[in-house]
Amino acid sequence: MLEWTRRAIALRKEHAVLRRRHYFRGRPLHGEESKDLSWLRPDGQEMSEAEWRSSETGALALWLSGRAADIQDELGRPVADDTLLIMLNQDDHAVEFRLPEIDRECWTFVLDTDQPEKPPGEACESPTYRLAPRALAILRHDTGEAEG
């Protein structure tokens, strides 16, 4: 448990998008199609207002764009980061999440509460990720711009 907690703390320190100074807005970034933050269903589609209000919604994913980091380095330059996908499952059964496609690259494993000993860095070869019941998992996509 101690080692997993250390990894979770290191994750926050390593990713500028997790250290934002302002709230996410859920809006497109600088004329791009992708938003700073999106809430996704397990099928990879954005959640509707009705799904947010439904008591039947037991699993969802949070997309955090690496370009949404709003901090600067010591020279005042914006810090870009990797895009993160945080998947949550409160259901009693495993849920298969469809991973968002970004530049046809695969996602990389970071953390999974159901697999606390699994080391980070393994590429996700499948277009889906199976999340255990009552679990949280984090994957990252290297945008090639991370500095922070």
N, C-alpha and C positions, 0 to 999 in steps of 0.2 A: 504494500500500500504506500509506503514511504517513497519508493522509487517511482511509482506511478504519479504520485503527487508532485514529485520533483519534475517529472516530464511535463505535467500540466502547467506548472509555473514557468518552466523554460519555454513552453509553447507561447505563452503570453508575451514573454520578453523578446522572443524571436520574431514575432509578427506584429508589425505596426498597425495592421487593420484591427487588432484586438486591443490597441492602446489609444483609440481615437479620443480626441478632446471634445468632439461634438456628437450629437445624436445622428444616427443614420437617418436618411430621409426617404428611402425607398424610391428614389428618382434616378433617371438616367444620368450617367457621369459625363460631363464635358462633351455633349453632343453624341455620345455613344448610345447604342441600343441597350446595353446591359446596365442594370441598376447598381447602386452601391450595395444594396441589400435586397434579397428576394426570399420570400417564404415559399417553399415548394412542397407539393404532394409527393408521395413515394414514386409516382409515375414520371416525375421530373417536370411537371407542369406547375405554373404558378397557382397558388391557392386563391380561391375566390373569397369574397366577404362572407358568403353563406357557409363555406367550409371553416372559416375562422370561428364562426358562432356555433357550429355544430358540436354536440357532445360526442358524436361518432368519430371525430377526428382523433386518431390515436397515434399517428406517426406523421412527422413532417421534417423538412430539412431547411436549413438556413444557409443561403449562399451569401458569402461576404467577398465582394470584389477586392482584389489586391490593389486596385487603383483608388479605392475609397479611403485609404489611410490619409488622415488629415494632419499628420505631423511632419515636421521638417528636420533635416539633419543640422549639424552645427554650422553649416554654411548657408542655411536658409532654403535649401532645395527640398522640394517635396519628396517624401520617402515612399517608394512603390513597394508593394509586397506581393506575396503569393495569394491566389484566390483560395479561400477555404470553404469547405462544405461540411456543415455540422448537422448530423442526422440524429434525430431523437425518436425513440419508440417507447410509448407507454403501454402498448398492448400486451396481452398475455401470449401472443404468438410472434414469431419472427416475421419481419417485413423485408421485402426485396425492394431496394431503392434503385431507380434508374439514375445513373450518373449523368450530369450535364456534359454535353460535348463541347469542348473548347479546343479549337485548332486541331481537332482529331488526336489530341494527346491524351495519355491516360492520367489518372489521378494517382497520388501516392498516399499510402497509409500513414497516419500520424498517431491516433489513439483510438482505443475501443474499450469501454468499460467491461465488456464481456471477455476481452482478451488482454488483460492488463500486462502480461509478460511479453506480448508480441512487440518486437522492436520496430520503431518507425523506419520508413524509407522504402518499404516494399511496394512495387508498382501494382496497381489494380488492373489486371489484364482484362477483366470482364466489364461489360457495360453496365453491370449492376453490382450492388453491394448488399449482402444479406446481413441485416441488423437483428441481433437477438432480442428477445422480449425484455422490456424494461432496461434498455441500454442506450448509450450515446456513443457515437463514433465521429471522428474528425478525419477528413481527407484533405489534401492540399494539391493545388495545381501550380506548378512553377511557371510564373509569367515571364521569367527571365529578366525581371526588373527589380527583384527584391534587393534592398539595401539595408533594411533595418532589422 
